[in-house]
């Protein structure tokens, strides 16, 4: 049947689509004869390495994999390990950072291997730029991600990253092969830069690396504009990149604007570098003059340099009072000299440091360094600082005073043993009229008697005071008591109304029970009496009503 089908296909003039369908059906049933695929035979050690890197490696097992790799015979498998590490494109893209972490971990024990990994990554990037093969794009993206992760794990320096970025932009340009290496419509190099900066660009946010990234992004914009209209996916990736790294950076719309901005940036950097060089020269000149002055001034009629050259051995510091004093100055002067050298990045030879540290130093050098350490303070700045400090302290004190003034008075509980011969409530108020909370008048109708609690030593005492009736303390106390009394009256009224309503409901139910009950059923009457008593639990009013109900039922019996 298959042979008949093929003969019919050859006889009839079929269109290419139908001819392809017939051939697919034929070869699906009868595949063409070909040699079997030969699988690569690897030693067990290589198979174990591939299993660790491509199967077992994840976040939870990275420490175990690192220990197992360290246990391997490195003299036999180091080259194969390097080969497997470079096949990051064959593993999962999300696990490239784990390979970089393993590289950083192995660098502590096998430094040459870690250096070889970085060299191979840079060589693969260069190879991709030279070939510009479409089939290598996934591999090239994986290597860019790998380089960024190596920087994240502090295995390469930022200079390597920026050199690679500029290398990507400039490789092959101004050469006859430019159209082959970087065609005008090819945007893959932009994708490579985006991948690398998305991996490690967020760490370039301070210092010199920040300035380097700003400068590179300017050149990157010029390269982007040279490509013309970009695909939408590349444009969206660029917008995300700039929003993440430099959201405030200006996106230029023409190459002329970018060139003008680059010229301005270079001029600013040149001016800053010139100022820095001049300041360094001035500082070196000042320091050299100070050192010359310290060398020319002599102590006890002898030059310090001559004394150090003539004395082959160290003097005994404890020999005399003068020597001990010079030894003390030597220690202080040596410390100050070290601090001065750290702050000015050098300026004194190491031999001078050794001489100053081993032997007794000169007093003249100490004086020079002390004069250098004196900081000139502007009296206007000191006065303004003290004025601002006083203003802040005054404002804080005013706020604190207002807080204390506005704080509500606490209703303190007065000890009961301080009042003799009077009845008081739990707040210490005298019920019989002794407290100032009641309107007891003493010394006239315009004063109110109050008691003040004082403490002398370990004993608490009270003192009677008379304050005017129109005082804010008396008025607020009266208002508070009036509000409390009114609240108590409202609660009392509500409770009484609820009790009266419950009594009326119970009386109504008892009357209905009597009307429904026949004349000779004493058991039902007794049961009704029991239920009525259970409903009315406590209280004299309820008990009296319960007794009257029971008497009524008894009379009916």
C-alpha positions in Angstrom: 0.0 0.0 0.0 2.8 2.4 0.8 4.5 1.6 -2.6 1.2 2.2 -4.4 0.8 5.5 -2.6 4.3 6.7 -3.6 3.7 5.7 -7.2 0.5 7.6 -7.3 2.3 10.7 -5.9 5.0 10.5 -8.5 2.5 10.0 -11.4 0.1 12.8 -10.3 1.2 16.4 -10.3 0.5 17.4 -6.7 1.1 20.7 -5.2 3.9 21.0 -2.7 1.7 21.0 0.3 0.0 17.7 -0.6 3.3 16.1 -1.7 4.7 16.9 1.7 1.7 15.4 3.5 2.1 12.1 1.5 5.9 12.0 2.2 5.3 12.6 6.0 2.8 9.8 6.1 5.1 7.4 4.2 8.2 8.1 6.3 6.2 7.9 9.5 5.2 4.4 8.7 8.5 3.4 7.1 11.4 5.5 8.4 14.5 5.8 6.2 17.3 3.6 7.0 20.2 5.3 8.8 22.8 4.5 11.3 21.9 4.4 14.9 23.0 7.4 17.0 26.1 6.6 19.0 25.8 7.8 22.5 28.9 9.3 24.1 30.5 7.1 26.7 31.8 9.0 29.7 33.8 7.8 32.7 31.8 7.4 35.9 33.6 10.4 37.4 32.5 12.7 34.6 29.0 11.4 34.9 29.0 12.2 38.6 30.2 15.7 37.9 27.4 16.3 35.4 24.9 14.9 37.8 26.0 17.3 40.5 25.9 20.4 38.3 23.0 19.7 36.0 20.6 17.6 38.2 21.3 18.0 41.9 22.2 21.7 42.1 19.6 24.0 43.6 19.4 26.5 46.5 19.1 23.9 49.2 21.9 21.6 47.9 24.5 24.1 46.9 26.6 23.5 50.0 26.5 19.8 49.5 27.5 20.2 45.9 30.4 22.4 46.9 31.7 19.9 49.4 31.4 17.1 46.9 33.3 19.1 44.2 36.1 19.8 46.7 36.4 16.1 47.4 37.0 15.3 43.7 40.5 14.4 42.4 41.3 17.8 40.9 44.4 16.7 39.1 42.2 14.4 37.0 39.0 16.4 36.5 39.9 20.1 36.7 39.7 20.5 32.9 36.4 18.8 32.6 35.0 20.8 35.5 35.9 24.0 33.7 34.2 22.6 30.6 31.0 21.9 32.5 31.1 25.3 34.2 31.1 27.0 30.8 28.0 25.1 29.7 25.7 27.3 31.7 23.5 27.7 28.6 22.6 24.0 28.8 21.2 24.2 32.3 18.4 26.3 33.7 18.7 30.1 33.2 17.5 30.7 36.8 20.4 28.6 38.2 23.3 30.5 36.6 23.8 32.4 39.9 24.3 29.1 41.6 27.2 28.3 39.2 28.7 31.7 40.0 28.3 31.0 43.7 30.1 27.7 43.3 32.9 29.5 41.4 33.3 32.0 44.2 33.3 29.2 46.8 35.9 27.2 44.9 38.2 30.2 44.5 39.2 30.0 48.1 40.7 26.6 47.5 41.5 26.5 43.8 42.4 30.0 42.7 43.7 29.1 39.3 40.4 27.4 38.5 38.4 30.5 39.3 40.7 32.7 37.2 40.3 30.2 34.3 36.5 30.4 34.6 36.6 34.2 34.2 39.0 34.0 31.2 36.8 31.5 29.5 33.7 33.6 30.0 35.4 36.7 28.5 36.8 34.6 25.6 33.3 33.2 24.9 31.9 36.7 24.8 34.6 37.8 22.4 34.0 34.7 20.2 30.3 35.5 20.0 31.1 39.1 18.9 33.5 37.8 16.2 31.1 35.1 14.8 27.8 36.9 15.3 26.0 33.5 14.7 22.2 33.4 15.2 22.4 29.9 16.7 24.7 31.2 19.5 22.5 33.9 20.8 21.1 31.9 23.7 24.6 30.9 24.7 25.8 34.5 24.5 23.0 35.8 26.7 23.8 33.1 29.3 27.4 34.1 29.4 26.5 37.8 29.9 24.3 36.7 32.8 27.1 34.5 34.2 29.6 37.5 34.1 27.1 39.7 36.0 26.6 37.0 38.6 30.4 36.7 39.0 30.5 40.4 39.8 27.7 40.0 42.3 29.6 37.4 44.1 32.7 39.7 44.2 34.7 37.5 41.9 35.5 40.1 39.3 36.0 43.8 39.5 33.8 46.6 38.1 36.5 47.5 35.6 36.1 44.1 33.9 32.3 44.7 33.6 32.7 48.2 32.1 35.5 47.1 29.7 33.1 44.3 28.5 30.3 46.8 28.1 32.4 49.2 26.0 33.8 46.2 24.1 30.3 45.2 23.1 29.5 48.6 21.8 32.7 49.3 19.9 33.8 45.8 18.6 34.0 45.7 14.8 33.1 49.3 14.2 35.2 51.4 11.8 36.2 48.2 10.1 35.3 46.6 6.7 33.5 43.8 8.5 31.1 46.2 10.4 28.1 45.3 8.4 28.7 41.6 9.1 29.7 41.8 12.8 27.0 44.4 13.7 24.4 45.0 11.0 22.3 48.2 11.3 19.1 46.2 11.9 20.7 43.8 14.4 19.7 44.8 18.0 21.2 41.7 19.8 24.1 43.7 21.3 21.5 45.9 23.0 20.0 42.8 24.5 23.5 41.7 25.8 24.0 45.1 27.5 20.5 45.0 29.0 21.1 41.5 30.4 24.5 42.4 32.0 23.2 45.7 33.5 20.0 44.0 34.8 22.1 41.5 36.6 24.7 43.7 38.3 23.8 47.3 37.4 22.0 48.1 40.6 25.3 47.9 42.5 26.7 50.9 40.6 25.0 53.5 42.7 27.8 55.2 44.5 31.3 56.5 44.1 33.4 56.1 40.9 31.2 53.2 39.7 28.2 55.5 39.6 30.1 58.0 37.5 31.3 55.3 35.2 27.8 53.9 34.7 26.4 57.4 33.9 29.1 57.9 31.3 28.5 54.5 29.8 24.7 55.1 29.6 25.4 58.2 27.5 27.5 56.2 25.0 24.8 53.5 25.1 22.2 56.0 24.1 24.3 57.1 21.2 24.6 53.5 20.1 20.9 53.0 20.4 20.1 56.0 18.3 22.5 54.7 15.6 20.2 51.7 15.2 17.3 53.7 14.2 13.8 52.5 15.0 13.9 49.7 17.6 11.5 46.7 17.9 8.9 47.2 20.6 10.2 44.4 22.9 13.7 45.9 22.9 12.3 49.4 23.5 10.3 48.2 26.5 13.3 46.4 27.9 15.3 49.7 27.6 12.6 51.6 29.4 12.6 49.1 32.2 16.4 49.3 32.4 16.5 53.1 32.7 13.6 53.2 35.1 15.5 50.8 37.4 19.0 52.2 37.2 18.7 55.9 36.4 15.0 57.0 36.5 16.0 60.7 36.3 18.4 60.4 33.4 17.4 62.2 30.2 16.6 60.0 27.1 18.0 61.9 24.1 16.2 61.8 20.8 19.1 62.6 18.4 22.7 61.8 18.1 23.7 65.5 18.1 22.1 66.0 21.5 24.0 63.0 22.9 27.3 64.2 21.4 26.8 67.7 23.0 26.0 66.1 26.3 29.1 63.9 26.1 31.4 66.8 25.3 30.0 68.7 28.3 30.5 65.7 30.5 34.1 65.3 29.4 34.8 69.0 30.0 33.4 68.8 33.5 35.4 65.7 34.3 38.6 67.3 32.9 38.0 70.4 35.1 37.4 68.2 38.2 40.6 66.2 37.5 42.6 69.4 37.0 41.4 70.8 40.3 42.2 67.6 42.0 45.8 67.5 40.6 46.3 71.1 41.7 45.1 70.5 45.2 47.3 67.4 45.5 50.3 69.5 44.3 49.6 72.2 46.9 49.2 69.7 49.7 52.5 68.0 48.7 54.2 71.4 48.6 52.9 72.4 52.0 53.9 69.1 53.5 57.4 69.2 52.0 57.9 72.7 53.4 56.8 71.6 56.8 59.2 68.6 56.7 62.0 70.9 55.6 61.3 73.2 58.5 61.2 70.4 61.0 64.6 69.1 59.7 66.3 72.5 59.9 65.3 73.4 63.4 67.6 71.8 66.0 67.1 70.7 69.5 69.9 71.3 72.2 72.0 72.9 69.5 72.2 69.8 67.3 70.3 68.8 64.1 67.9 65.9 64.4 69.1 64.4 61.1 72.7 64.6 62.2 71.9 63.1 65.5 70.1 60.2 63.9 73.0 59.6 61.5 75.7 59.8 64.2 74.0 57.7 66.8 74.3 54.1 65.6 72.5 52.7 68.6 69.3 53.7 70.3 69.5 55.9 73.4 68.2 54.7 76.7 65.0 56.6 77.3 64.9 56.0 81.0 68.4 57.3 81.6 67.4 60.8 82.7 64.4 63.0 83.2 65.0 64.7 79.9 65.3 61.4 78.1 62.1 60.1 79.6 60.3 63.2 78.6 61.6 63.0 75.0 60.5 59.4 74.9 56.9 60.4 75.8 56.9 63.0 73.1 58.3 60.3 70.7 55.3 58.1 71.2 52.8 60.9 70.7 54.7 62.3 67.8 54.8 58.9 66.1 51.1 58.4 66.5 50.4 61.8 65.0 52.7 61.2 62.1 51.0 57.9 61.3 47.6 59.7 61.4 48.9 62.5 59.2 50.3 59.9 56.7 47.0 58.1 56.5 45.1 61.3 55.9 47.4 62.6 53.2 48.1 59.3 51.4 51.8 59.2 51.9 54.4 61.9 51.7 57.0 60.4 54.0 59.4 57.6 53.2 59.1 54.3 55.0 62.7 54.6 56.3 61.6 57.8 58.2 58.7 55.9 59.7 61.0 53.2 60.9 63.5 55.6 62.3 60.7 57.6 64.1 59.2 54.4 65.5 62.5 52.7 66.7 64.5 55.6 68.1 63.6 58.7 70.0 62.0 61.4 67.8 62.6 65.1 67.9 60.5 67.6 69.7 60.6 69.9 66.6 58.7 67.3 64.5 56.2 67.0 67.3 55.6 70.7 67.4 55.1 70.8 63.6 52.6 68.0 63.6 50.7 69.6 66.5 50.4 72.8 64.6 49.1 70.9 61.6 46.5 69.2 63.8 45.1 72.4 65.1 41.8 73.0 63.3 40.7 76.6 62.6 37.3 77.2 64.0 35.1 80.0 62.6 33.7 82.0 65.5 30.6 82.9 63.5 29.8 79.2 62.9 30.3 78.5 66.6 28.0 81.4 67.6 25.3 80.3 65.1 25.5 76.7 66.3 25.1 77.8 69.9 22.2 80.0 69.0 20.4 77.2 67.2 21.1 74.8 70.1 19.5 77.3 72.6 16.5 77.8 70.3 16.0 74.0 70.1 16.3 73.6 73.8 13.9 76.5 74.5 11.4 75.0 72.1 11.6 71.6 73.8 11.2 73.1 77.2 8.1 75.1 76.1 6.5 72.0 74.6 7.2 70.0 77.8 5.7 72.8 79.9 2.6 72.8 77.8 2.2 69.1 78.1 2.5 69.3 81.9 0.0 72.1 82.0 -2.5 70.4 79.8 -2.3 67.1 81.6 -5.6 66.2 83.4 -5.5 65.9 87.2 -5.4 62.4 88.5 -8.0 61.2 91.0 -5.6 59.8 93.5 -6.6 57.3 96.2 -5.9 58.7 99.6 -4.9 56.3 102.4 -7.7 55.6 104.8 -5.5 55.8 107.9 -4.9 59.5 107.4 -8.4 60.5 108.2 -9.5 60.2 111.9 -13.0 60.2 113.0 -14.7 60.6 109.6 -16.3 58.3 107.1 -14.9 58.4 103.6 -15.4 56.6 100.4 -12.7 54.7 98.4 -11.4 58.0 96.8 -10.7 59.5 100.2 -13.7 61.9 100.1 -15.2 62.7 103.5 -18.9 61.9 103.6 -19.4 63.9 106.7 -18.4 67.2 105.1 -14.7 67.3 105.9 -13.3 67.1 102.4 -13.0 69.9 100.0 -15.0 68.0 97.4 -18.1 68.8 99.5 -19.1 72.4 99.8 -17.9 72.9 103.3 -17.3 76.5 103.9 -14.6 77.7 106.3 -13.3 81.2 106.9 -16.2 82.7 105.0 -18.6 81.8 102.3 -16.0 82.3 99.6 -13.6 79.6 100.5 -13.6 75.8 100.4 -11.6 73.5 102.7 -9.4 70.8 101.0 -6.9 68.4 102.4 -3.4 68.0 100.8 -1.4 64.8 101.1 2.3 65.4 101.8 5.1 63.0 102.6 7.8 63.6 105.2 10.4 60.8 105.3 8.5 57.6 105.4 5.2 59.0 106.8 2.3 60.4 105.0 0.4 63.4 106.4 -2.4 65.7 105.4 -2.8 69.4 105.6 -5.9 71.5 105.5 -6.0 74.4 103.0 -8.6 76.9 102.1 -9.0 77.8 98.5 -11.4 80.3 96.8 -14.8 78.9 95.6 -14.3 80.3 92.2 -11.0 78.5 91.7 -10.7 76.3 88.6 -9.9 73.3 90.7 -13.1 73.6 92.7 -15.2 74.3 89.7 -13.9 71.3 87.7 -14.4 69.1 90.8 -18.0 70.2 91.2 -18.7 69.7 87.5 -17.2 66.3 87.6 -19.2 65.3 90.7 -22.4 66.7 89.2 -21.8 64.6 86.0 -21.1 61.5 88.1 -24.3 62.0 90.2 -26.4 62.6 87.1 -25.0 59.4 85.5 -25.8 57.4 88.7 -29.3 58.8 88.7 -29.8 57.7 85.1 -28.5 54.2 85.8 -30.7 54.0 88.9 -33.8 55.1 86.9 -33.1 52.6 84.1 -32.7 49.7 86.6 -35.9 50.6 88.4 -37.9 50.9 85.2 -36.6 47.5 84.1 -37.6 45.9 87.4 -41.1 47.4 87.3 -41.6 46.2 83.8 -40.4 42.7 84.7 -42.8 42.7 87.7 -45.8 43.7 85.5 -45.0 40.9 83.0 -44.8 38.3 85.8 -48.1 39.5 87.4 -49.8 39.2 84.0 -48.6 35.7 83.5 -49.7 34.6 87.0 -53.2 36.0 86.5 -53.5 34.1 83.2 -52.4 30.9 85.0 -55.1 31.3 87.6 -57.8 31.9 85.0 -56.8 28.8 83.0 -56.5 26.5 86.0 -59.6 24.4 86.9 -61.1 24.5 90.5 -59.9 21.1 91.9 -56.4 20.8 90.4 -54.1 21.6 93.3 -51.0 20.0 91.6 -51.1 22.5 88.8 -51.3 25.4 91.2 -48.4 24.1 93.1 -46.4 23.7 89.9 -47.2 27.3 88.8 -46.1 28.6 92.2 -42.8 26.8 91.9 -42.2 28.2 88.4 -43.0 31.7 89.5 -40.5 31.5 92.4 -37.8 30.3 90.0 -38.3 33.3 87.7 -38.0 35.8 90.5 -34.6 35.1 91.9 -33.6 37.6 94.5 -34.6 40.9 96.1 -37.1 41.7 98.8 -39.6 42.9 96.3 -39.6 39.6 94.4 -39.7 37.5 97.5 -42.7 39.4 98.9 -44.6 38.9 95.6 -43.7 35.3 95.6 -45.1 34.8 99.1 -48.4 36.6 98.2 -48.8 34.3 95.1 -48.3 31.2 97.2 -51.0 32.4 99.7 -53.4 33.0 96.9 -53.0 29.4 95.6 -53.3 28.1 99.1 -56.6 29.8 99.6 -57.9 28.4 96.3 -57.0 24.9 97.6 
